[in-house]
Amino acid sequence: MNPTTDTSAVLAQWEADEALRRQSMFKSGVSRPDQVAGLSGAQVFEKLLSGELPYPPINDTSDFILVECAPLRAVFQGRPQLRHYNPLGTVHGGWIATLLDSCVGCAVHVSLPAGKSYTTAELKVNYVRPVTEKVGLVRAIGAVIHLGNRMATAEGRLVGPDGKLYAHASTTCFIFDAP
């Protein structure tokens, strides 16, 4: 197989996935409590992806978007841009951490039953190689490792369309009754 062709095919698929998701994104905002009361995490994300709930404003600020979500898994896609750079000429680690925090946290959230919520207690990020505009797109793929009654753990990987790993993360989340 030709790696260039494979990368091009993956990039084309990622672009198509993003375009599809953006079609249902009408407005940013924060869901009202009455809009999410009694819904499981999976139901919340179903409504978010269909446009019934507003998408989070951080998507606009950070240039990333949720492209896939299922119980125990969440995938975000981001576009590293010059405005995300640090003084060293690469994407700031905070942008990478935010993208990874989103994928691991949402992997936990989408897995929760109705009446439960969560908060991140710990996030650990390992930066493997620098991210620049030249990468084009990156995906943060989050997966739950453990989901208990009061605690969950998840891991995430930030990869380019060529499969290169740029960073990886782990999180611990506290699970509690939703207010």
N, C-alpha and C positions, 0 to 999 in steps of 0.2 A: 504494500500500500504506500502511496505517496503521502507523506505527512502534510504537505502543503494543501493537497486536495482535501484530506480529512479535516484540517483546520478550517478551510474555507467552508466546508459543508456544516461543520459545527457552528461556525460564526453565522452562517445564513440561517440556521435553525434558531439560534439564540435571538437574532434580529426578529425573526417571525414570531417567536414566543413573546417578545417584548411588545411588538406591534399589536398582537392580539390582546394582551393585558391592558394596554393603554386605551383600547377602544372602549372599555367599560369604566375607565377612570374619569368621572365627571367633575368631581370637586374634592378638594382636600378639606380636612377638618377632623374633629374628634367626635366619635359616636356618643350619643346621649345614653345615659344609663337605661332608659326605657327601651332603647333600640336593641340592646344586647342582653337585657335581663332574661334569664331562663334559657339562654342559648349555650350550647356546648362550644368549645373552641373551634371545632370543625364547622359548626353552623355560622359562627361569627366570620370565619375566613371565607366561607362560601358566599355570604352576603357582601363581604368586602370585595372579593374578586368579581362579583356580578355587578358591582356599582350600587347596590342597595344601601351600603354604608360608605361614608366618605373614606378616602385613602388618607393615611397619615401625612401631615405636612412635612415631616422629615424627608419624605421621598423627593419633594421639590428642592429642599435645601441641599441634600446630599447627592442628587442625581442617581438614585437607585430605586428599584421597583421589585415587588414580590412577583415572581413569575410562576411559582409552583408551590403548592401546599397540600399536604395530606397528613393524616395522623402519623406522628413520630418524625416528620420531615418538613422542611421549609427551604425554599431556594429563592435567593434574591440575586438580582443582576445589577451591576453598576458600571458607570462610565467614568473612568478616571480622567479628570480634566485639569488643565493648568491651574484653575482656581482652587484645586485641592492640594496643590504643591506646598511643601515646606521649604525653608531656605536652602536646603541641600539639593533641590532640583528633582525631588521625587514626591509621590503622593504621601501626604501626611499620614502617620500611623493612626491618628484618631479617626480618619475616614475609613481606613481598613477595619479598625476595631468596631466602629459603628455598624458597618456592613455585616461583620461576623456576629456581633451581638444581636443583630436583627434576625439572622437566620437561626441561631441556636435558641434564642428566646421564643421565636415564633414556632419552632419545631415542638417546644414544650407546650406553648399556648394552644396550638391546634389539637393537641392530644388530650386536653383537659375536658372533663365532663361539665355539664351545666352546673352553675353554682360555685365553681372554683375559679380562682385567679392565681397569679404568680407574680413574683418579683425576682429580679436577678440579685443574687447574693455575692456572686463572684464571677469574674470574667478573666480568663488568662489567654493572652494572645502571643503567638510565636511568629515572628516575621522571618520568612525564609529568603525572599529576594525582593528587590525594589519594584514598586509598581510605578509606571509612567503612563502618559497619554498613549504611547505607542502600543500598549497592550490592547487598547480599544474597548474591550468589554471584559469584565470579570464576573464570575459567579461565586456566591457564597452559599455553600450547600450544608445545611444543618441537619443533624440526626440525633434523636433522643437515644441515650445509652441506658438510662434508668428513669422510670416514672413511678414514683411511690405516692403515698397519701400526703406526705408533707415535704418531700424533697424530690427534685428531678435533676439529672445531669444530661448534658448534651455536648456534642462536639461539632465543629464546623471546619470546612476547608474552603479557602479562597483560591480559585483556579482560573486560568485563562482558557480560551477556546482551543489552544494547543495541548491542554492537559497539564501544563506547568503549575506547580503549587507555589503560591506567593506567600501565603500565611495560613496558619491553622489556629483554632481556639477551642477552649473548653469552658463550660459554664456550670454553675450550681445555681439552681433556682429554688426558692421557697414557695410552696404551694399552700394556699389558705382559702378559707371560705370567702366568696365574693361579698363585698358590702351590700 
